[in-house]
Amino acid sequence: MDNGPVTKETETGTAKARRTGGRPRRLELETIVATARRILEEEGTGGLSMRRLAKEVGATPMALYRHVRDKDELLQLVLAGTARTRPRPDLPEDPRERVHTTALHMLRTLQELPWVVEVLSLGELTDKDALWMVEEIIDSAMACGQSERRAVHTYRSIWHHVLGTLVFRTALARRAEAPDRHAAFPSLLTDTDPAELPRLSALADRWDGITDTYDPAEELRAVVNGLLDRAGDGA
């Protein structure tokens, strides 16, 4: 039976029917995770949403939720294995030096991975392959004479220092990309401030030069030494 000439419109309709009538393209978890990592590396956490990710992989947000429970689980999957790609440092025998070397490795590794810093700053997310650093710091702190409780607190203080340092450095780097923006301090000081803020007013002209000499590795050692000197503090 002649159904008439085949037109462009009927070809398009047939192709569409074939696409919608066939099995949908399978969405792989590996594709979801790899795409999320690319977005994070290029744009940070602000650029990643489930809706944006769904668009990138050619799916619907509902399709993503068949693979991951929520954005936190997605971020956890993206983090997984990141630390494994970084060679571990040679650790010295002295436990105090082991704490500093491990903490410094943590700082320098995350310096190279700003997107990881952003994810970790959200809290309660980590990479299991990075837990060796937590183990090493706590165990070495206990070898220095600290109790379990004090050693855990030592680790937490080191981690807060490392994370805070990196978050601040990331913020400074972003500000540097906008040269028209100026730091509030010390430019906001006025002629009347020396009476109330004499030390800061005296430092104002030299503030940038002094802060430019700040060495994160050196200051991290001071933090570690100060924490480990509290070996007998706490049960």
C-alpha positions as CSV (number, residue, x, y, z in Angstrom):
1,M,0.0,0.0,0.0
2,D,1.3,3.4,-1.0
3,N,1.6,5.7,2.0
4,G,2.7,8.6,-0.1
5,P,6.2,10.2,-0.5
6,V,8.7,10.1,2.3
7,T,9.3,13.7,3.3
8,K,11.9,15.3,5.6
9,E,9.1,15.7,8.2
10,T,8.2,12.0,8.1
11,E,11.9,11.0,8.3
12,T,12.3,13.2,11.4
13,G,9.2,11.8,13.0
14,T,10.4,8.2,12.3
15,A,13.8,9.0,13.8
16,K,12.2,10.6,16.9
17,A,9.8,7.6,17.3
18,R,12.8,5.3,17.1
19,R,14.7,7.2,19.7
20,T,11.8,7.4,22.1
21,G,10.6,3.9,21.5
22,G,14.0,2.3,22.0
23,R,16.0,1.8,25.2
24,P,17.3,5.1,26.7
25,R,21.1,5.6,26.7
26,R,22.4,4.0,29.9
27,L,23.8,6.5,32.3
28,E,27.0,5.3,34.0
29,L,28.0,6.3,37.5
30,E,31.6,6.8,36.3
31,T,30.4,9.3,33.8
32,I,28.4,11.2,36.5
33,V,31.4,11.3,38.8
34,A,33.9,12.3,36.1
35,T,31.7,15.1,34.9
36,A,31.1,16.4,38.4
37,R,34.9,16.4,39.0
38,R,35.5,18.4,35.8
39,I,33.0,21.0,36.8
40,L,34.5,21.2,40.3
41,E,38.0,21.6,38.9
42,E,37.0,24.3,36.4
43,E,34.4,26.2,38.5
44,G,34.5,25.1,42.1
45,T,31.6,24.0,44.2
46,G,29.5,27.1,43.2
47,G,29.3,25.7,39.6
48,L,28.1,22.3,40.6
49,S,24.4,21.5,41.0
50,M,22.4,18.4,40.3
51,R,20.5,20.3,37.6
52,R,23.7,21.5,35.9
53,L,25.3,18.1,36.2
54,A,22.2,16.4,34.6
55,K,22.4,18.8,31.7
56,E,26.1,18.1,31.2
57,V,25.5,14.3,31.0
58,G,22.4,14.6,28.9
59,A,20.0,13.3,31.5
60,T,17.4,14.5,34.0
61,P,18.0,15.3,37.6
62,M,15.7,12.3,38.5
63,A,18.0,10.0,36.5
64,L,21.0,11.2,38.6
65,Y,19.2,10.3,41.8
66,R,19.0,6.7,40.7
67,H,22.8,6.6,41.1
68,V,23.4,9.0,44.0
69,R,21.3,9.8,47.0
70,D,22.1,13.5,47.1
71,K,24.8,16.1,46.4
72,D,26.8,15.1,49.5
73,E,27.1,11.5,48.3
74,L,28.1,12.8,44.9
75,L,30.9,14.9,46.4
76,Q,32.0,11.9,48.5
77,L,32.3,9.8,45.3
78,V,34.2,12.6,43.6
79,L,36.7,12.8,46.5
80,A,37.2,9.1,46.7
81,G,40.7,8.1,45.5
82,T,42.0,11.6,45.1
83,A,44.7,11.1,47.8
84,R,45.8,7.9,46.2
85,T,47.1,9.8,43.3
86,R,49.6,11.7,45.5
87,P,52.8,9.9,46.5
88,R,53.3,9.7,50.3
89,P,56.3,11.5,51.7
90,D,59.2,9.7,53.4
91,L,58.4,10.0,57.1
92,P,61.2,10.5,59.7
93,E,61.6,8.3,62.7
94,D,61.1,11.1,65.3
95,P,57.4,11.3,66.1
96,R,57.4,15.1,66.4
97,E,59.0,15.4,63.0
98,R,56.5,12.8,61.6
99,V,53.6,15.0,62.7
100,H,55.1,18.1,61.0
101,T,56.0,16.2,57.8
102,T,52.5,14.7,57.6
103,A,50.8,18.0,58.2
104,L,53.0,19.8,55.7
105,H,52.2,17.1,53.1
106,M,48.5,17.7,53.8
107,L,49.0,21.5,53.3
108,R,51.0,21.2,50.1
109,T,48.8,18.6,48.6
110,L,45.6,20.6,49.1
111,Q,47.4,23.7,47.8
112,E,47.4,22.0,44.4
113,L,43.8,21.0,44.6
114,P,41.7,24.1,45.4
115,W,38.5,22.3,44.5
116,V,39.1,19.7,47.1
117,V,39.6,22.5,49.7
118,E,36.2,23.9,48.8
119,V,34.6,20.5,49.1
120,L,36.2,19.7,52.5
121,S,35.3,23.1,53.8
122,L,31.6,22.0,53.5
123,G,32.3,19.7,56.5
124,E,31.9,15.9,57.2
125,L,33.2,14.9,53.8
126,T,36.5,13.1,53.2
127,D,38.5,10.8,51.1
128,K,39.1,7.4,52.8
129,D,42.5,7.2,51.1
130,A,43.5,10.4,53.0
131,L,42.8,8.9,56.4
132,W,46.4,7.7,56.7
133,M,47.4,11.3,57.5
134,V,44.9,11.4,60.4
135,E,46.2,8.1,61.6
136,E,49.8,9.2,61.4
137,I,49.3,12.5,63.2
138,I,47.3,11.0,66.1
139,D,49.6,8.0,66.5
140,S,52.7,10.2,66.4
141,A,51.2,12.6,68.8
142,M,50.6,9.8,71.2
143,A,54.2,8.6,70.7
144,C,55.1,12.1,71.9
145,G,53.3,11.4,75.2
146,Q,49.8,12.7,74.5
147,S,46.7,10.9,75.6
148,E,44.2,9.7,73.0
149,R,42.0,12.7,73.8
150,R,44.8,15.2,73.5
151,A,46.2,13.6,70.3
152,V,42.8,13.8,68.6
153,H,42.5,17.5,69.7
154,T,46.0,18.0,68.3
155,Y,45.0,16.6,65.0
156,R,41.8,18.7,64.9
157,S,43.8,21.9,65.6
158,I,46.3,21.1,62.9
159,W,43.5,20.4,60.4
160,H,41.7,23.7,61.3
161,H,44.9,25.6,60.8
162,V,45.6,23.9,57.4
163,L,42.1,24.3,56.1
164,G,41.9,27.9,57.3
165,T,45.2,28.8,55.7
166,L,44.1,27.3,52.4
167,V,40.6,28.9,52.4
168,F,42.2,32.3,53.0
169,R,44.8,31.8,50.3
170,T,42.1,30.8,47.9
171,A,40.2,34.0,48.7
172,L,43.3,36.1,48.2
173,A,43.9,34.4,44.8
174,R,40.3,35.3,43.7
175,R,40.7,38.9,44.9
176,A,43.9,39.1,42.9
177,E,41.9,38.3,39.8
178,A,39.9,41.5,40.4
179,P,42.6,44.2,40.6
180,D,40.0,47.0,41.1
181,R,39.1,45.5,44.5
182,H,41.2,46.8,47.4
183,A,41.8,45.2,50.8
184,A,39.9,46.9,53.6
185,F,42.9,46.9,55.9
186,P,44.9,48.9,56.3
187,S,43.4,51.4,53.8
188,L,40.3,52.0,56.1
189,L,42.4,53.4,58.9
190,T,42.0,57.2,59.4
191,D,44.0,59.9,61.1
192,T,41.9,59.5,64.2
193,D,42.6,55.8,64.7
194,P,46.1,55.9,66.3
195,A,44.5,56.8,69.6
196,E,42.4,53.7,69.7
197,L,44.5,51.4,67.4
198,P,48.1,52.6,68.0
199,R,49.9,49.3,67.1
200,L,47.9,48.7,63.9
201,S,48.3,52.3,62.9
202,A,52.1,52.1,63.3
203,L,52.2,48.9,61.2
204,A,49.8,50.2,58.5
205,D,52.6,51.4,56.0
206,R,54.5,48.2,56.4
207,W,51.6,45.7,56.7
208,D,51.8,44.3,53.2
209,G,55.6,43.9,53.3
210,I,55.4,42.0,56.6
211,T,52.5,39.8,55.6
212,D,54.2,39.0,52.3
213,T,57.0,37.2,54.3
214,Y,54.5,34.9,56.0
215,D,55.7,31.3,55.4
216,P,52.9,28.7,55.9
217,A,55.3,25.8,56.3
218,E,57.3,27.7,59.0
219,E,54.1,28.7,60.8
220,L,52.7,25.2,60.6
221,R,55.9,24.0,62.4
222,A,55.3,26.5,65.2
223,V,51.6,25.3,65.5
224,V,52.7,21.7,65.7
225,N,55.4,22.4,68.2
226,G,53.1,24.4,70.4
227,L,50.4,21.6,70.3
228,L,52.9,18.8,71.1
229,D,54.4,20.8,74.0
230,R,51.0,20.2,75.6
231,A,51.9,16.5,76.0
232,G,50.6,16.2,79.6
233,D,47.6,18.4,79.2
234,G,44.3,16.6,79.3
235,A,43.2,13.0,80.2
